[in-house]
Amino acid sequence: MPRENLTVKRLEALKPRAIRYEIMDAIVPGMGIRVTEKGQKTFILVARYPGKTTPARRSLGEYHAGEFADASLKEARERAR
């Protein structure tokens, strides 16, 4: 999975593709964003959880574009940490 410094500008530029895809954040390990075929953007955390041998993806919440986009990215990073 590609790793990038996620910014509000970069999140706004993400477009839907034929299949969903993920881009991981270079600042917070394990955190990323998933973009679905319909264009829905969801923050995710990939980590190992107790009792499991393989990493699992958990949703941290949806990305809300617009006025509070910066707060949305900041909150997702705080939750991932």
MOPAC internal coordinates of N, CA, C and O (Angstrom, degrees):
PM7 1SCF
backbone

  N    0.0000 0     0.00 0     0.00 0    0    0    0
  C    1.4409 1     0.00 0     0.00 0    1    0    0
  C    1.5232 1   109.36 1     0.00 0    2    1    0
  O    1.2310 1   120.43 1   -43.77 1    3    2    1
  N    1.3126 1   116.78 1   136.23 1    3    2    1
  C    1.4623 1   119.16 1   179.43 1    5    3    2
  C    1.5259 1   111.49 1   -69.40 1    6    5    3
  O    1.2310 1   120.87 1   -33.56 1    7    6    5
  N    1.3397 1   115.93 1   146.44 1    7    6    5
  C    1.4675 1   122.04 1   177.39 1    9    7    6
  C    1.5087 1   108.62 1  -116.69 1   10    9    7
  O    1.2310 1   120.90 1   -46.87 1   11   10    9
  N    1.3209 1   115.89 1   133.13 1   11   10    9
  C    1.4574 1   122.22 1  -179.25 1   13   11   10
  C    1.5190 1   109.26 1  -142.63 1   14   13   11
  O    1.2310 1   120.91 1   -21.06 1   15   14   13
  N    1.3211 1   115.87 1   158.94 1   15   14   13
  C    1.4563 1   120.12 1   169.41 1   17   15   14
  C    1.5220 1   106.69 1   -77.12 1   18   17   15
  O    1.2310 1   120.51 1   -74.91 1   19   18   17
  N    1.3108 1   116.63 1   105.09 1   19   18   17
  C    1.4567 1   120.06 1  -178.81 1   21   19   18
  C    1.5245 1   110.25 1   -72.59 1   22   21   19
  O    1.2310 1   121.23 1   -49.67 1   23   22   21
  N    1.3017 1   115.26 1   130.33 1   23   22   21
  C    1.4593 1   122.49 1   176.28 1   25   23   22
  C    1.5234 1   107.45 1  -130.20 1   26   25   23
  O    1.2310 1   120.53 1   -15.22 1   27   26   25
  N    1.3145 1   116.60 1   164.78 1   27   26   25
  C    1.4637 1   120.73 1   178.50 1   29   27   26
  C    1.5224 1   109.86 1   -59.68 1   30   29   27
  O    1.2310 1   120.42 1   138.48 1   31   30   29
  N    1.3187 1   116.80 1   -41.52 1   31   30   29
  C    1.4634 1   120.79 1   179.97 1   33   31   30
  C    1.5287 1   110.95 1   -61.67 1   34   33   31
  O    1.2310 1   120.52 1   137.55 1   35   34   33
  N    1.3365 1   116.62 1   -42.45 1   35   34   33
  C    1.4683 1   120.68 1   179.31 1   37   35   34
  C    1.5296 1   110.90 1   -67.60 1   38   37   35
  O    1.2310 1   119.93 1   140.02 1   39   38   37
  N    1.3205 1   117.75 1   -39.98 1   39   38   37
  C    1.4668 1   121.10 1   179.48 1   41   39   38
  C    1.5245 1   110.81 1   -64.18 1   42   41   39
  O    1.2310 1   120.51 1   140.96 1   43   42   41
  N    1.3244 1   116.63 1   -39.04 1   43   42   41
  C    1.4649 1   120.53 1   178.62 1   45   43   42
  C    1.5303 1   111.26 1   -65.43 1   46   45   43
  O    1.2310 1   120.43 1   149.37 1   47   46   45
  N    1.3318 1   116.78 1   -30.63 1   47   46   45
  C    1.4660 1   121.26 1  -176.56 1   49   47   46
  C    1.5298 1   113.22 1   -80.61 1   50   49   47
  O    1.2310 1   119.56 1   168.06 1   51   50   49
  N    1.3199 1   118.45 1   -11.94 1   51   50   49
  C    1.4654 1   120.69 1  -179.15 1   53   51   50
  C    1.5210 1   110.40 1   -68.56 1   54   53   51
  O    1.2310 1   120.52 1   -52.30 1   55   54   53
  N    1.3028 1   116.62 1   127.70 1   55   54   53
  C    1.4659 1   123.06 1  -178.11 1   57   55   54
  C    1.5246 1   110.15 1  -115.24 1   58   57   55
  O    1.2310 1   120.04 1   -28.03 1   59   58   57
  N    1.3212 1   117.52 1   151.97 1   59   58   57
  C    1.4623 1   119.99 1   176.57 1   61   59   58
  C    1.5215 1   111.56 1   -66.52 1   62   61   59
  O    1.2310 1   120.89 1   -29.48 1   63   62   61
  N    1.3329 1   115.91 1   150.52 1   63   62   61
  C    1.4594 1   123.00 1   176.58 1   65   63   62
  C    1.5179 1   108.44 1  -124.15 1   66   65   63
  O    1.2310 1   120.64 1     3.39 1   67   66   65
  N    1.3237 1   116.39 1  -176.61 1   67   66   65
  C    1.4646 1   121.00 1  -179.33 1   69   67   66
  C    1.5265 1   111.63 1   -64.89 1   70   69   67
  O    1.2310 1   120.12 1   148.16 1   71   70   69
  N    1.3355 1   117.38 1   -31.84 1   71   70   69
  C    1.4631 1   121.47 1   175.78 1   73   71   70
  C    1.5262 1   108.01 1  -127.60 1   74   73   71
  O    1.2310 1   120.45 1   -24.23 1   75   74   73
  N    1.3354 1   116.75 1   155.77 1   75   74   73
  C    1.4632 1   118.49 1  -178.99 1   77   75   74
  C    1.5281 1   109.53 1   -69.61 1   78   77   75
  O    1.2310 1   121.25 1   -25.59 1   79   78   77
  N    1.3245 1   115.22 1   154.41 1   79   78   77
  C    1.4555 1   120.11 1  -178.86 1   81   79   78
  C    1.5151 1   109.85 1  -144.62 1   82   81   79
  O    1.2310 1   121.35 1   -15.55 1   83   82   81
  N    1.3388 1   115.03 1   164.45 1   83   82   81
  C    1.4556 1   121.53 1  -178.53 1   85   83   82
  C    1.5178 1   109.85 1  -129.32 1   86   85   83
  O    1.2310 1   121.01 1   -35.03 1   87   86   85
  N    1.3208 1   115.67 1   144.97 1   87   86   85
  C    1.4537 1   122.72 1   172.33 1   89   87   86
  C    1.5200 1   106.35 1  -127.21 1   90   89   87
  O    1.2310 1   120.89 1   -54.37 1   91   90   89
  N    1.3196 1   115.90 1   125.63 1   91   90   89
  C    1.4568 1   120.96 1  -177.37 1   93   91   90
  C    1.5256 1   110.41 1   -90.73 1   94   93   91
  O    1.2310 1   121.10 1   -30.19 1   95   94   93
  N    1.3252 1   115.51 1   149.81 1   95   94   93
  C    1.4540 1   122.59 1  -179.57 1   97   95   94
  C    1.5296 1   110.00 1   -81.86 1   98   97   95
  O    1.2310 1   120.19 1   -43.06 1   99   98   97
  N    1.3093 1   117.24 1   136.94 1   99   98   97
  C    1.4611 1   121.93 1   178.76 1  101   99   98
  C    1.5268 1   111.71 1   -82.79 1  102  101   99
  O    1.2310 1   119.83 1   164.16 1  103  102  101
  N    1.3246 1   117.92 1   -15.84 1  103  102  101
  C    1.4627 1   121.46 1  -177.12 1  105  103  102
  C    1.5278 1   111.74 1   -86.41 1  106  105  103
  O    1.2310 1   119.98 1   133.93 1  107  106  105
  N    1.3350 1   117.65 1   -46.07 1  107  106  105
  C    1.4670 1   122.15 1  -178.49 1  109  107  106
  C    1.5316 1   108.31 1  -111.65 1  110  109  107
  O    1.2310 1   119.95 1   -66.51 1  111  110  109
  N    1.3354 1   117.70 1   113.49 1  111  110  109
  C    1.4633 1   120.45 1  -178.95 1  113  111  110
  C    1.5259 1   111.85 1   -59.88 1  114  113  111
  O    1.2310 1   120.83 1   -44.77 1  115  114  113
  N    1.3239 1   116.01 1   135.23 1  115  114  113
  C    1.4545 1   121.52 1   177.04 1  117  115  114
  C    1.5150 1   115.22 1    87.39 1  118  117  115
  O    1.2310 1   119.82 1   165.39 1  119  118  117
  N    1.3350 1   117.94 1   -14.61 1  119  118  117
  C    1.4581 1   120.63 1  -179.48 1  121  119  118
  C    1.5233 1   110.16 1   -92.80 1  122  121  119
  O    1.2310 1   120.93 1   -34.44 1  123  122  121
  N    1.3176 1   115.82 1   145.56 1  123  122  121
  C    1.4556 1   120.22 1   177.78 1  125  123  122
  C    1.5134 1   110.71 1  -161.10 1  126  125  123
  O    1.2310 1   121.49 1     9.80 1  127  126  125
  N    1.3207 1   114.75 1  -170.20 1  127  126  125
  C    1.4662 1   120.58 1   176.97 1  129  127  126
  C    1.5165 1   108.53 1  -131.77 1  130  129  127
  O    1.2310 1   120.81 1   -40.70 1  131  130  129
  N    1.3189 1   116.06 1   139.30 1  131  130  129
  C    1.4605 1   122.70 1   177.89 1  133  131  130
  C    1.5166 1   108.04 1  -110.76 1  134  133  131
  O    1.2310 1   120.83 1   -47.00 1  135  134  133
  N    1.3357 1   116.03 1   133.00 1  135  134  133
  C    1.4642 1   121.87 1   178.42 1  137  135  134
  C    1.5215 1   107.42 1  -116.58 1  138  137  135
  O    1.2310 1   120.52 1   -56.53 1  139  138  137
  N    1.3347 1   116.62 1   123.47 1  139  138  137
  C    1.4581 1   120.88 1  -178.54 1  141  139  138
  C    1.5213 1   111.19 1   -87.07 1  142  141  139
  O    1.2310 1   121.27 1    -5.81 1  143  142  141
  N    1.3254 1   115.17 1   174.19 1  143  142  141
  C    1.4539 1   121.51 1   179.48 1  145  143  142
  C    1.5250 1   111.88 1   -61.46 1  146  145  143
  O    1.2310 1   120.42 1   151.83 1  147  146  145
  N    1.3236 1   116.79 1   -28.17 1  147  146  145
  C    1.4683 1   121.70 1  -179.16 1  149  147  146
  C    1.5275 1   112.85 1   -90.38 1  150  149  147
  O    1.2310 1   120.40 1   176.72 1  151  150  149
  N    1.3350 1   116.85 1    -3.28 1  151  150  149
  C    1.4551 1   120.55 1   176.95 1  153  151  150
  C    1.5158 1   115.29 1    96.82 1  154  153  151
  O    1.2310 1   119.40 1  -175.73 1  155  154  153
  N    1.3325 1   118.74 1     4.27 1  155  154  153
  C    1.4601 1   120.94 1   177.58 1  157  155  154
  C    1.5241 1   109.24 1   -71.34 1  158  157  155
  O    1.2310 1   120.24 1   -45.28 1  159  158  157
  N    1.3290 1   117.14 1   134.72 1  159  158  157
  C    1.4618 1   122.52 1  -177.95 1  161  159  158
  C    1.5179 1   108.96 1  -115.13 1  162  161  159
  O    1.2310 1   120.98 1   -55.96 1  163  162  161
  N    1.3404 1   115.73 1   124.04 1  163  162  161
  C    1.4471 1   121.98 1  -177.26 1  165  163  162
  C    1.5207 1   109.85 1  -129.14 1  166  165  163
  O    1.2310 1   120.31 1   -48.86 1  167  166  165
  N    1.3273 1   117.00 1   131.14 1  167  166  165
  C    1.4644 1   120.69 1   174.07 1  169  167  166
  C    1.5232 1   108.32 1   -73.98 1  170  169  167
  O    1.2310 1   120.62 1   -40.88 1  171  170  169
  N    1.3442 1   116.42 1   139.12 1  171  170  169
  C    1.4571 1   121.11 1  -179.45 1  173  171  170
  C    1.5233 1   110.35 1  -129.88 1  174  173  171
  O    1.2310 1   121.06 1   -18.80 1  175  174  173
  N    1.3308 1   115.58 1   161.20 1  175  174  173
  C    1.4519 1   122.92 1   173.74 1  177  175  174
  C    1.5168 1   106.87 1  -130.29 1  178  177  175
  O    1.2310 1   120.45 1   -54.51 1  179  178  177
  N    1.3265 1   116.74 1   125.49 1  179  178  177
  C    1.4632 1   122.39 1   177.71 1  181  179  178
  C    1.5217 1   106.74 1  -106.48 1  182  181  179
  O    1.2310 1   120.53 1   -63.20 1  183  182  181
  N    1.3504 1   116.59 1   116.80 1  183  182  181
  C    1.4589 1   121.02 1  -177.39 1  185  183  182
  C    1.5195 1   109.77 1  -155.60 1  186  185  183
  O    1.2310 1   121.20 1   -16.37 1  187  186  185
  N    1.3220 1   115.31 1   163.63 1  187  186  185
  C    1.4625 1   120.41 1   173.73 1  189  187  186
  C    1.5198 1   107.45 1   -87.82 1  190  189  187
  O    1.2310 1   120.91 1   -46.31 1  191  190  189
  N    1.3099 1   115.86 1   133.69 1  191  190  189
  C    1.4532 1   121.81 1  -179.81 1  193  191  190
  C    1.5259 1   109.18 1  -112.44 1  194  193  191
  O    1.2310 1   119.75 1   -26.37 1  195  194  193
  N    1.3301 1   118.09 1   153.63 1  195  194  193
  C    1.4624 1   121.06 1  -176.73 1  197  195  194
  C    1.5329 1   112.28 1   -52.48 1  198  197  195
  O    1.2310 1   121.58 1   -44.48 1  199  198  197
  N    1.3317 1   114.58 1   135.52 1  199  198  197
  C    1.4550 1   120.79 1   177.78 1  201  199  198
  C    1.5167 1   114.60 1    86.06 1  202  201  199
  O    1.2310 1   119.77 1   178.13 1  203  202  201
  N    1.3112 1   118.05 1    -1.87 1  203  202  201
  C    1.4635 1   122.11 1  -179.36 1  205  203  202
  C    1.5284 1   109.50 1  -116.37 1  206  205  203
  O    1.2310 1   120.92 1   -32.50 1  207  206  205
  N    1.3250 1   115.85 1   147.50 1  207  206  205
  C    1.4636 1   120.09 1   179.50 1  209  207  206
  C    1.5227 1   112.46 1   -98.96 1  210  209  207
  O    1.2310 1   120.15 1   161.36 1  211  210  209
  N    1.3213 1   117.31 1   -18.64 1  211  210  209
  C    1.4597 1   120.95 1  -179.56 1  213  211  210
  C    1.5254 1   110.00 1  -115.17 1  214  213  211
  O    1.2310 1   120.22 1   -27.49 1  215  214  213
  N    1.3160 1   117.19 1   152.51 1  215  214  213
  C    1.4690 1   119.66 1   177.98 1  217  215  214
  C    1.5274 1   111.75 1   -65.43 1  218  217  215
  O    1.2310 1   121.10 1   -30.63 1  219  218  217
  N    1.3130 1   115.51 1   149.37 1  219  218  217
  C    1.4656 1   121.38 1   178.27 1  221  219  218
  C    1.5232 1   109.23 1  -127.05 1  222  221  219
  O    1.2310 1   121.05 1   -26.28 1  223  222  221
  N    1.3304 1   115.60 1   153.72 1  223  222  221
  C    1.4637 1   121.49 1   178.44 1  225  223  222
  C    1.5275 1   109.22 1   -97.82 1  226  225  223
  O    1.2310 1   121.28 1   -45.09 1  227  226  225
  N    1.3189 1   115.16 1   134.91 1  227  226  225
  C    1.4566 1   121.39 1   175.77 1  229  227  226
  C    1.5203 1   108.34 1  -128.10 1  230  229  227
  O    1.2310 1   120.77 1   -37.22 1  231  230  229
  N    1.3039 1   116.13 1   142.78 1  231  230  229
  C    1.4569 1   121.77 1   179.11 1  233  231  230
  C    1.5229 1   110.10 1   -79.00 1  234  233  231
  O    1.2310 1   120.92 1   -43.79 1  235  234  233
  N    1.3347 1   115.85 1   136.21 1  235  234  233
  C    1.4657 1   121.56 1   175.19 1  237  235  234
  C    1.5190 1   111.19 1  -102.29 1  238  237  235
  O    1.2310 1   120.36 1   170.72 1  239  238  237
  N    1.3146 1   116.93 1    -9.28 1  239  238  237
  C    1.4532 1   121.54 1  -179.32 1  241  239  238
  C    1.5114 1   111.50 1   131.87 1  242  241  239
  O    1.2310 1   121.19 1   -15.36 1  243  242  241
  N    1.3124 1   115.33 1   164.64 1  243  242  241
  C    1.4585 1   120.85 1  -179.04 1  245  243  242
  C    1.5207 1   110.68 1   -82.08 1  246  245  243
  O    1.2310 1   121.61 1   -28.30 1  247  246  245
  N    1.3211 1   114.53 1   151.70 1  247  246  245
  C    1.4587 1   120.98 1   175.07 1  249  247  246
  C    1.5145 1   107.95 1   -82.59 1  250  249  247
  O    1.2310 1   120.50 1   -52.81 1  251  250  249
  N    1.3193 1   116.64 1   127.19 1  251  250  249
  C    1.4533 1   121.97 1   179.71 1  253  251  250
  C    1.5208 1   108.92 1  -108.03 1  254  253  251
  O    1.2310 1   120.65 1   -72.99 1  255  254  253
  N    1.2979 1   116.37 1   107.01 1  255  254  253
  C    1.4632 1   121.50 1   179.91 1  257  255  254
  C    1.5215 1   109.82 1   -72.93 1  258  257  255
  O    1.2310 1   121.44 1   -17.78 1  259  258  257
  N    1.3030 1   114.85 1   162.22 1  259  258  257
  C    1.4596 1   119.70 1   175.40 1  261  259  258
  C    1.5027 1   112.75 1   107.05 1  262  261  259
  O    1.2310 1   121.28 1    37.81 1  263  262  261
  N    1.3230 1   115.15 1  -142.19 1  263  262  261
  C    1.4562 1   122.34 1  -170.77 1  265  263  262
  C    1.5288 1   113.38 1   -61.08 1  266  265  263
  O    1.2310 1   119.84 1   143.18 1  267  266  265
  N    1.3348 1   117.90 1   -36.82 1  267  266  265
  C    1.4599 1   121.35 1  -175.03 1  269  267  266
  C    1.5248 1   112.41 1  -104.99 1  270  269  267
  O    1.2310 1   119.77 1  -156.74 1  271  270  269
  N    1.3193 1   118.05 1    23.26 1  271  270  269
  C    1.4593 1   122.21 1  -176.75 1  273  271  270
  C    1.5245 1   111.43 1   -61.83 1  274  273  271
  O    1.2310 1   119.77 1   137.85 1  275  274  273
  N    1.3354 1   118.04 1   -42.15 1  275  274  273
  C    1.4563 1   121.37 1  -179.67 1  277  275  274
  C    1.5274 1   110.88 1   -64.53 1  278  277  275
  O    1.2310 1   120.19 1   140.08 1  279  278  277
  N    1.3245 1   117.25 1   -39.92 1  279  278  277
  C    1.4583 1   121.67 1   178.30 1  281  279  278
  C    1.5227 1   110.19 1   -66.72 1  282  281  279
  O    1.2310 1   120.27 1   144.43 1  283  282  281
  N    1.3171 1   117.09 1   -35.57 1  283  282  281
  C    1.4578 1   121.79 1   179.57 1  285  283  282
  C    1.5270 1   110.87 1   -64.15 1  286  285  283
  O    1.2310 1   119.90 1   135.75 1  287  286  285
  N    1.3224 1   117.79 1   -44.25 1  287  286  285
  C    1.4649 1   122.75 1   178.14 1  289  287  286
  C    1.5265 1   110.30 1   -65.89 1  290  289  287
  O    1.2310 1   120.27 1   136.76 1  291  290  289
  N    1.3138 1   117.09 1   -43.24 1  291  290  289
  C    1.4698 1   121.64 1   179.48 1  293  291  290
  C    1.5313 1   110.48 1   -62.69 1  294  293  291
  O    1.2310 1   120.22 1   136.54 1  295  294  293
  N    1.3146 1   117.18 1   -43.46 1  295  294  293
  C    1.4574 1   121.00 1   179.67 1  297  295  294
  C    1.5366 1   111.61 1   -63.95 1  298  297  295
  O    1.2310 1   120.35 1   139.34 1  299  298  297
  N    1.3207 1   116.93 1   -40.66 1  299  298  297
  C    1.4676 1   120.49 1   179.04 1  301  299  298
  C    1.5220 1   110.46 1   -62.94 1  302  301  299
  O    1.2310 1   120.07 1   139.10 1  303  302  301
  N    1.3218 1   117.48 1   -40.90 1  303  302  301
  C    1.4714 1   120.29 1   177.87 1  305  303  302
  C    1.5110 1   111.46 1   -64.96 1  306  305  303
  O    1.2310 1   119.96 1   140.37 1  307  306  305
  N    1.3297 1   117.69 1   -39.63 1  307  306  305
  C    1.4619 1   121.31 1   178.13 1  309  307  306
  C    1.5287 1   110.69 1   -63.21 1  310  309  307
  O    1.2310 1   119.99 1   136.28 1  311  310  309
  N    1.3295 1   117.63 1   -43.72 1  311  310  309
  C    1.4597 1   121.86 1   179.75 1  313  311  310
  C    1.5217 1   110.50 1   -64.28 1  314  313  311
  O    1.2310 1   120.10 1   141.15 1  315  314  313
  N    1.3299 1   117.42 1   -38.85 1  315  314  313
  C    1.4691 1   121.30 1  -178.35 1  317  315  314
  C    1.5244 1   111.23 1   -67.76 1  318  317  315
  O    1.2310 1   120.74 1   144.86 1  319  318  317
  N    1.3126 1   116.19 1   -35.14 1  319  318  317
  C    1.4713 1   119.57 1   179.92 1  321  319  318
  C    1.5165 1   110.15 1   -68.85 1  322  321  319
  O    1.2310 1   120.10 1   180.00 1  323  322  321

